[in-house]
Amino acid sequence: MPLDTTWLATVPGSGISPEFLDRDNAALREHLRAASFTDLIFAAAAIGPETGRTNVIALYRGWIASQGPGSPPLFAAWFNLGAELTRAGDAAGAMQAYRQALVLRPHFVAAAIGLAGLLEAAGQKEDAIAVLNSALQPDAERTGLLNQRARLLEQIKRLDEAEQDMTRSLLIQPDQPDVIQHWLHVRQKQCRWGMLADQIPGLSPEYVALHAGPLSALALFDDVVQQRRINEVWIQRKMVPVSERLSPPEGYRHDRIRLGYMSSDFCQHAMSLLIAELFERHDRTKFEVFGYCASPEDGSDTRQRVIAAFDHFTRIADLSDEQAARAIRGDEIDILIDLNGLTQGARLQVLCWRPAPVQATYLGFIGPVPLPELDYMFCDPVVVPPAIAADYQPKPLYVAELYQANDNKRAKPVPRLRSDYGLPEGHFVFCCFSNHYKITREMFATWMAILRRLERSVLWLVADNAWSCANLTEAARNAGVDPSRIVFAPRTSPSAYLGYLDAADLFLDTYPYNAGTIASDAIRMHLPLVTLSGQSFASRMAGRLLAALGAQDGVTETMADYADRAVALATDRARYDALKALFTDAAWAATIGNTAKFTAEFERSLLSIVVRPPGE
């Protein structure tokens, strides 16, 4: 197909005219060879988006082919070609163009970032890191490369290298809120405490705390107002104003309530392990259930079960936020429930379009989500006491007596001997299988104080990552505890991990970010817990679950009481047996595992908030 060249006649001083492009290739190359890079840019700009980008790509290819190898601006033409090919969806061609640019200019930052981004999208993360490594600039120019490399290193769990890159970036330019957030959380994951101390010149502890990010804040602070402020700052930085509200405020006329659930965790994830049975139990005479999925295709049984539980299932992972919002609006969803909140994979920007007249957040994030377009945060009156409900945003809605959905269909594993897990015989086994970012310096010091008071005991933790395990081992040694008394369990499947809970004596919960799914799993496996309940939702989850069983002896309110209670339960057999006697299958089925009761309460709450046009 001949190149459309009519647009060139309008390019003032471009030096390129239509008659030359209409001749044979030799004449075309000669003309393009004489054209300057400035001429090329003017010509490319003159095409305009309404004509399409095919001509621009052809123009850049022709100009590059006509130039000698020593042409100074050739690297820039290759880069521009790469950008055009990226917009056109030709990832392979764009990669080749960016590589050519980097051959000519090895430290060309923009080309390295462009190529690394395409490699990352193609799943070639190690190759992306190698590209960024080869293009590092002098310190004053390298923050963008350091930040992108750090993000990739974090994704592939090379946490120590990710932290080093973020530290270097912050030393160059301290005021980078996104980098501060990831730097702090990577340190939490490694149990490298002291995140709020004066680690980076120019960054005060108060400024670091303000930009801690939503998930880190839950594990750092038990102050609801502080959590809300941190989350407000994050939302203001991340959310983009939208042009319209999609759903009618007065709602729709439907015979059944159209209930939409949106999540990036419809897979082998703790959230789905909790909520799958609720999806299945919804009363289809009253509700029509839609799933909007941004989750990975992990092939798990959990994912297949969740998908099968929806009446309608739509993948939105490859849709833009606006496209996803318009798809939800097209389904005329009455109540849209976001199951991510402020966790990884969240699609809060979708909610900004108001695709449903009623929008709520539930289960995935147990803290304030101060997005103006959210109407409700689903909870219960124990995890969010009425006296402090006003400190939260959006408005707390008490959807059931106990906020947490649960699943009765998970099979229990066959019990195994403690020796199978490498646990010493004749010792009291304390355990905590929560992610290590939840373990604070004060919490671990309390655990070590417990071990010092009870010589024949061990602490059983999950082997979260190599750096956290090493740092916790060293912290135990510094606390006067033999590191061999810290036993690390390898990560395993959800069903096998239930066997861990069956083999332990007492679960030591974290504070201020309690266990949620793991706490309910411990109760399911008849494992008593000791928890510390504070002010925030995150610090009251495990206590709420224990209260449902009447197991108040496991609930404390100070760190000193927490340590005393753990030691008392480990040394007073009668007291321990009295607490453990409450953890039965019958108690589970009547309380936390009473999914039929929970579903009925949950649905009554939904009926109370649905909106309908006047006259309905």
N, C-alpha and C positions, 0 to 999 in steps of 0.2 A: 504494500500500500504506500503510495508516494507521500512524502512528508508535506503537510499543509504549511505553506510558507507565506500566506497572504498577510499574516500579522506583521512580518518583518518590514513591510513598506512603511509602517507607521512608527518605526523605532528611530527617533532622531539620532543621527550620528553613530548608528550601531556599526557601520562598516560592513554589514551583511545585507545583501539584497536578494530578492526572490529569484532573479534570473540565474544567479550562480548556483543556488540550491536545486534548480530545475535541470541543471546540466549533469554530465556524467560524474561519477564519484571522484575522479581525479581533480576535476575543476572545483568540486565542492570542498575537498580536502585542502586545496591550495587557498581557497578563499578563507576557510576557517583557520588555516595556519596563520594567515595575516591578521586575523581578528584578535584583538587584545582580550584579556580576561574581563576587563571592564565592559567591552563590547558584548561579551558572552552573558554577563550578568544582566545588562540592559535588555538583551534579546529574550532571555529567559523570563524576566519580570514582565515583559510586554505580553507574553502569552496569556497570562491570567487564568484563574481557576475555571472560568466558564468554558474555556476551550479544551480543558483537560490537560493532564500532565504528560501524555505520551510524547507530545512534541518536545517538551522540555528535556525528557530523558534522551530522546534521539539527538537533540541539539548538544547536550553534554557529551554523549558518546562520540559524536562527530568531531567536536572540538578537541577532545582528549586524543582521539586517533590521529588528528592532524598535527599534533604538537610533537616536537622533538623531546627526547628524554631529559634534557636540561632545562626545560621551561620552568621558571621559578614558581608560577602559581598552579602547576599541575596538581599538587597535593590538594589544593582547595577545590579544584574542579572534581576530583575524585570524591571528596567529602560531600560536595553538593549533590553529585550523582547518587551517592549512597543515601542521602536524606530523601531524595525524590523517589528512589526505588523502595525505600521503607514505607513512604506514604502510599505507594502503589501496591503494597503487599508482596513485593518480590524480596523476601528475606534473604534468599541465597545470593541474588545479585547485589543486594545492599551490603552483605557481608564482604563480598569480593571487592566492592568499591572502597569500603572502609579500610580493608587490609592494604589496598594499593596506596591509599592516602598515608597509612602508617609506615609503609615501606619508604616513602619519600620523606616523611616527617615523623620519625619514631615517637616523639613526645607530643604529638598533636592530641590534646586532651579531648576535644569534641569527637574526633574520630574514634578514639579508644572507648569513650562512654557509649557512643552509638553502637559500635561493634559488640561491646560487652553486654549491652542491653538485649541485642538480638540473640546472642549466645545464651544468655540467661533464659530468655523466652523459649528457646529451643531445648532447654534442660541441660545445657552444657556449662554448668556452673564453674567447674574447675578450669575450663578453657577461658571463661569470662574473667576469672581471677588472674589467669596468666596474662591476658591482654592488658588488664589494668596494671599489673606488676611492671610490664614493659614500658608503660607510658607515664610513670610517676614523674612529676615535675619538681622543681625547687619548692620549698615549703610554702612560699607565698601563693603558689598557684595550684597546690595539690589537694586541697581539702575535698573537692568534688570527687576526685579519684579515690582518696582514702575512704570517704564515706560510702561510696558504692562498693568498694572492695570489702569494707567492714560488714555491710549488709549481707553480701553474698557469703562471707565467712560465717556470719551468725546463722544463716539459713542451713549451711552444711555442718553446723555444730563445731566449728573450729573457734571456740569461744575465746580462748586466750588471745589468738591473733586478731580477732574482731575487736576485742577490747583495746589492744595495743594501737590499732589503726584509729579507733575513735579517740583515744587519748591524744595521739599525735595531731589529729584534726582539731581537737578542742584547744590544744596548746597554741595552735596557729590562730584560731578564731574561736574564742570561748562562747560567744553568743550564738549558738546553734541549737535551738530547742529540740529538734528531732534527734540530733546526735546525742544530746544530753539524756534524752529519754532512753535511747537504746544502750548507751554507755552504762547508765545506772542499772538497767535491767540485766544486761550481760554480767555485770558484777554480782547482782543478786543471784543469778543462776549459778555462779561459781562460788558462792558464799565468800566473796571478797568484801567483807563488811567495811564500814566506814565510808559509805557512798556519799553521805551528806557532810563529811568533813571537808576541809579546804584542800581538796586534791588538785584542782586546776586553778592556777593564778587567774584572777579576774572573774571567777565564779563563786559567789557566796553560797553557803548551805541553803539559804532561803530561796535563792534563784534556782538552784538545782532541784529543790523540793517542788517548786512551782511547776517545773517542767518534767517531773518524774514520770508522768504518763499514767493512765488509768490503772493498768494492772499492777505496776510497781507500787502505786499509792496504796492499794488494798493491803499489801504486805508490809508497808512502812508505817501507816498512820491509822489510828482508831478514832479519828475525828471526822465526823460526817461532813461538816462544813468545809474542812480542809480538802477532803476527797472531792467534794462538789466543785470547789474552786479550781483544783488541778484539772478536773475533767472539763470544766467550762473553757479553760485556756486551751486545752487540746482541741475541743470541738470548734472553737472560734478560729483556730489556726488551720484546721483540716477541711471544714465544710465550706462549700462555695454557694453563694446565693443563687436561687433558681428563678426561672422566669414566670412560673405559674403554679397554681395549685390544681392538681389533676382531679381530685374527687370532689363531689358535691357535699358541702357541709351537712346538708339535711339527710344524707344517706340515700339508700336505694329501696325499691319495693321488691323484696324477695320472699318467697314462701319459707325458705330455709336460710338461716344465717350463713353467709359465705365467709368462712374462717380461713385466713391465710397464715401460714407459718413460713418465715424466711430465715435461712441459716446457711453458714458455710461449714457446718458440722454434722450434716446428715451422712455420717460415716462411722468408723470405729472410734468414737469420741465419747467422753464422759457424759456430755449433754444428751446424746442420742440414747445412751445406755439407760438414762433416767426416764426419758419422755416417750419412748416408743409405744408403750402400752396405752398411754393417754390418747395418742393418735388413733389407735385401734378401737378404743372404747367410746369415742365420741358418738353421741346419739345421732344417727343419720336421719332420723325423722325431723330433727331440729337444726342440724348443721351439715353443711357441705364443706369438705376439708380440702384445702389446696396447699401444696408444698412448693416453695420457691427456693431452689437449691443452687448454692455457689460452692458446693463441696467437691473434693477430689473423688474420682472413681476408684475407691480402694478395693473394690471387689469383696468386701466383708459381708458376712451374714447380717450384721447390724444394718448396714446400708440397704441391703435388699429388703429387709423387714420394714424399715422406715418408708422406703419408696412404696411398698405394697400397701401401707396403711393409709396413703392419701387417695382421695377420690380423683384428684387432678395433680399432676406433677410437672413442673416446668423448670428446666435448667436455665439459670441466669448468669452462670459463671462467665460466659463469653459475651454477655450483653453489657453495654454501658449502663451507668446508673439511670440515665434518662430512659433508655430502652427498657430496662427492667421495671422501672416505675410505670411506664406506659403499658407494659404487659399486665401488671397487677391491676392497673386501672381498667384495662380492657375486660378483665374477669369480674369487675364490679365487686371487689372484696369489701365486705362490711367491716370486719375487724382484722387488722394485720398485726401479727405478733412477731416481733424481732427476737430471735433466740441467740443473738451474738452480743448485743450491747456494745461494749467497748473492748471486745476481745479481737484476737487476730482473725482476719477474714471478714470483719464486719462491713456491711454495706449501708451505713447510716445515711450516706448521700441519697440513696433511694428514698428514704423516708422524708427527706427534705422536699420532695416533689408532692408529698401528701397524696400518695396513690390510693389511700383508703380513708374514709371519714373518721375512723377510730383507729389509733395506732398505739401499741403498747410494747414494752420490753420485758422479757422474762427469762430467768434461769441461767442464761449464758454468762451474764455479768451481774454480780450481786453488790451493786453500789449505785450512786447517783449517775444518771445519764441525762445531763441537762441540755437535751436537744429540744428546741421549742416545738418541733412537730410531733413529739411524743406526748401522748395524753396520760398514760399510766405506766407505773412500774408494779408488776405483780409480786406480791409478798404475803406475809401474814403478820398479825399484831404482836408476835413475839420477836421476830427478827427485826421488825421496824416498829418499835413501841409508839403508840399514838402521841406520846408526849414530845417526840422528836420527829414526827412524820413531816412537819413543815420544813425541816432541814434538807429533805430530799427533793429531787426533781428528776423525772416528772412525779406527779402525784401518786403516792402509794395507794394501791388498791388491794385490799385483803381478799384474795381470791379463794382461800380455803383455810380451814383450821390450821393446817400445816402446809406451808408454801410449796414444798418440794414434791414434784411428781416422782413416781417410782414404778418399777417394773417387777412383776412377780414371776416372770417366765424364765429368768436366768437360772440355769442349772448350777448346783453347787458341785465343787470338785470332790473327788475321792480324797479323804484325809491321808496325809503323809506323816512320817516320823520327822521329828525335829532334826534328827541327824541328817536326813535327806537334804536339808537346807543349810547344813554347816553350822547349826546352832549347838552350843554346848549343853550337855545333859545336866540336870540339877540346878539350872539357873532360871531366874525369873526373866522373861523375855518382854521388855518394853519394845514397842515398834512405832514407826511413823513412815508411811509410804507416800507422803505428799511430795510434790516437786520441791527441790531444794531452794528455789527462790523464796519460798515461804518461811524458811528457817532464818530467823534473825539472830544477831549476836546474843541478845538477852535470852532468847528462847533456848539456844544451845547451851548457854551457861547454866540455865536452870536444869536442863537435862543432865549435864555433867554433875551438878550438885546432887541430883537424885542418885546417880550411879555411885558417887562417893559414899553416900549414906547407906547403900545396899550393895555390899561387896559382891555377892553372888547374883549378879544381874548383868544383862547385856542390852545394848540398844541396837535394834534392827532397822536399817534404813534401806531405801531403794538406791541402787547405784545410778544416780541421775546423770552425772557426767564426771569425767576423770578429774577435772579441776576442783569441783565441789567436794568430791570424795577425799582428795588430797588435803584440801583446806580444813575440812571437818576433822580428819584424822589428826592433823597438826594442832587444831584447836583443842581436841581431847587431850593430847599430850601436854599442852600448855596448861590445861586445867587440872593436871594431876591424875588423869584417868588413863589407864593402859589402853593404847589404841586398838589392841586386839579385842576389846570389849565393844567396839563399834563394828557391827557386821553389816556388810552391804549385800543386798539381794539383787541379782540381775533383773533388768526389765524383762517382762514376759507378757503373755497374752492376758486379756481381761479375766478369762476363766481360771487360768493358772494362778493369777495374782490373788484370787479369792482364797486359794490354798495357803498363801502367806498369812492372811488374816486368821485362818483357822488354827495356825500353828503358834500364834503369839499369845501372851497373857494379858497385856494391857496396851491400848493405843494411846500414845501421847500426842495430843493435837497441837497444831501450830497456832500462834497468835501474833498479830491481829487478824491474820487471814486463816480462818478455820478450814478444816476439811469439809467438803460438801458431799460429793458423790462417794468419796472414800469413807466418810463417816457413816453414811447409810449402808455401804457395803460391809463395814465392820459390824454394825448392828445385825445385819442379815446373817453374818457368820458367827454371831453370839460372842463377839469380842467386846468387852467393856472399854470405855474411853474415859480419859480425863481431859477436859477442855477448859479454856479460860474464856468466859463471855464478857465482852466489853460493850461499847456503845454502838458500833457500826453493824450493818447487816452481815458483813463478812466475818465479823468476830462473834456472831451469835448463831451461826448455822448449826454447828455441832451441838451446842447447848439446846437448841430448839428440838433437835432430833431426840436427844436424851430425855428431855422433858416429856415428849410424847409417850415414852415408855415408863415414865415415873422414875427414871434413873437419875435423880437429882444429886446423888452422891458423886457423880462424875463431873459436876458443873462447879467451877470455881470463879472467883471474881478478882483475885490478885495473884501475882506470880508466886509469892511466898506460899499462899494457900494451895496453889497448883502443885508445888513441889511436895508439900506436906501430905496432900491427898494421895498423890502417886505413891509415896513411900508407905503411907498407912495401908493402902490397898494391897501393896506388895508384901507387907509384913504381917497383916492381920487377916488370917485365912477366913475367919467367920465373916468379916466385913466384905472381903472380896467375894465370897460365895453368895452373900446376900445380894450384892450388886449384879453378879453374873446370872443369878437366877431370874432376873428380869429380862434377859436377852434370850428369848425363846421364839420358836417358829410361830406359836400362837400369838405372842405379843406383837411380833412383826406384822402378821396378817391382819391384826385388829387395828393397827395404828399406821406406821410408816408405809407398810405394804398394802394398805386397804385402798387399792387403786380405784375400785368401783365407787367408794365414798368420795375420794378425792375428785374423780371426774364429775360426779354430780354437783359437788360444791363449785368446782371450777366453771362448769357450764352455767350454773345459776348466776355467777358473777358476770359471765359474758352476756347473758341475757339482760343484765342490769345496765350495761354500758352501750349496747348497740343503739344506733340512731336510725330513725325512720322519718320519711317525709311527713308533714302535717296530715292528719286524717288517718294515718295508719293505725 
